[in-house]
């Protein structure tokens, strides 16, 4: 795979990251009941990691001589403000599974290309995040 093909793969993954509800989680300010407050640090870490993924992908694209594409916005998160996090979890998990699939495909396409290390690390984080969100989805707050 040449650098230009790798840049396209990385830009596709960057777009998936940017369109995710996870990327907008800080903006939507989901409601957490007192009973679910212990989950707040997990959500903050997911948001921080999501931003880090975008930064790392952007830096990798730049290092390969490419330009990160700015994706069209995803308006599906527009109605998610202040909704209880437990109602958002199915959509968050759906988005995360889509990013896991996208990062898996990108890893396979990139192979040993130098952009592959970044994608492999992001994929591993997504897998860990999916486990955390699945555990959260089993928890039902008492409110």
C-alpha positions in Angstrom: 0.0 0.0 0.0 1.4 3.4 -0.9 1.1 6.5 1.3 -1.8 8.0 -0.6 -3.9 4.9 -0.2 -3.0 4.8 3.5 -4.0 8.5 3.8 -7.4 7.6 2.3 -7.9 4.7 4.8 -6.8 6.9 7.7 -9.2 9.7 6.6 -12.1 7.3 6.4 -11.3 6.2 10.0 -10.9 9.8 11.1 -14.4 10.5 9.7 -15.9 7.6 11.6 -14.3 8.9 14.8 -15.6 12.4 14.2 -19.1 11.4 13.4 -19.5 9.2 16.4 -21.8 10.1 19.3 -18.8 9.5 21.5 -17.1 12.5 19.9 -20.0 14.6 20.9 -20.5 13.2 24.4 -19.0 16.1 26.2 -21.2 18.5 24.2 -24.4 16.6 24.8 -23.9 16.6 28.6 -25.8 13.4 29.3 -27.6 13.1 32.6 -26.1 10.8 35.2 -28.1 10.0 38.3 -26.4 10.0 41.7 -26.6 6.2 41.6 -24.6 6.2 38.4 -22.1 8.9 39.3 -19.3 6.4 39.5 -19.5 6.0 35.8 -18.7 9.7 35.1 -14.9 9.1 35.2 -15.3 6.3 32.7 -17.2 8.6 30.3 -14.7 11.4 30.7 -11.9 9.0 29.8 -13.8 7.7 26.7 -14.2 11.4 25.6 -10.5 12.1 26.2 -9.5 8.9 24.3 -11.8 9.8 21.4 -10.1 13.2 21.1 -6.7 11.5 21.3 -7.7 9.2 18.5 -8.6 12.1 16.3 -5.4 13.9 17.1 -3.3 10.8 16.5 -5.0 10.1 13.1 -4.6 13.7 12.1 -0.9 13.6 13.0 -0.4 10.4 11.1 -2.1 11.7 8.0 0.0 14.8 8.2 3.2 12.8 8.7 2.4 10.9 5.5 2.1 14.1 3.6 -1.7 14.1 3.5 -4.4 16.5 4.6 -7.1 15.4 7.0 -10.6 15.7 5.4 -13.3 17.5 7.3 -16.3 15.2 7.4 -19.9 16.3 7.1 -21.5 16.7 10.5 -23.7 14.1 12.0 -26.9 15.7 13.1 -28.2 12.5 14.8 -26.7 13.6 18.1 -28.6 17.0 18.0 -31.4 15.6 20.2 -29.1 13.9 22.7 -28.6 16.9 25.1 -29.2 16.2 28.7 -30.7 12.7 28.1 -30.0 10.1 30.7 -26.7 8.3 29.8 -28.4 4.9 30.1 -30.8 5.8 27.3 -27.8 6.8 25.1 -25.8 3.7 25.8 -27.3 1.6 23.0 -26.4 4.3 20.4 -23.0 4.7 22.0 -22.4 1.0 21.7 -23.7 0.9 18.1 -21.3 3.7 17.2 -18.4 2.1 19.0 -19.0 -1.3 17.3 -19.0 0.6 13.9 -15.7 2.1 14.8 -14.3 -1.3 15.9 -15.3 -2.6 12.5 -13.8 0.4 10.7 -10.5 0.2 12.7 -10.3 -3.6 12.1 -10.8 -3.0 8.3 -8.2 -0.2 8.4 -5.7 -2.4 10.3 -6.2 -5.2 7.7 -5.8 -2.7 4.8 -2.8 -1.0 6.2 -0.9 -4.1 7.1 2.7 -3.2 7.9 2.3 0.3 6.6 3.6 2.9 9.1 0.1 4.2 9.7 -0.9 0.7 10.9 0.6 1.2 14.4 -1.7 4.1 15.1 -4.8 2.2 13.9 -3.9 -0.9 15.9 -3.6 1.1 19.1 -6.9 2.9 18.4 -8.6 -0.5 17.7 -7.3 -1.9 21.0 -8.8 1.1 22.9 -12.1 0.7 21.1 -12.3 -2.9 22.2 -11.6 -1.9 25.8 -14.2 0.9 25.6 -16.8 -1.6 24.3 -16.3 -3.8 27.3 -16.7 -0.7 29.6 -19.9 0.4 27.9 -21.3 -3.1 27.9 -20.7 -3.3 31.6 -22.4 0.1 32.0 -25.4 -1.0 30.0 -26.0 -3.8 32.4 -26.2 -1.4 35.3 -29.7 0.1 35.9 -29.7 3.1 38.2 -32.3 3.3 41.0 -32.8 7.0 40.5 
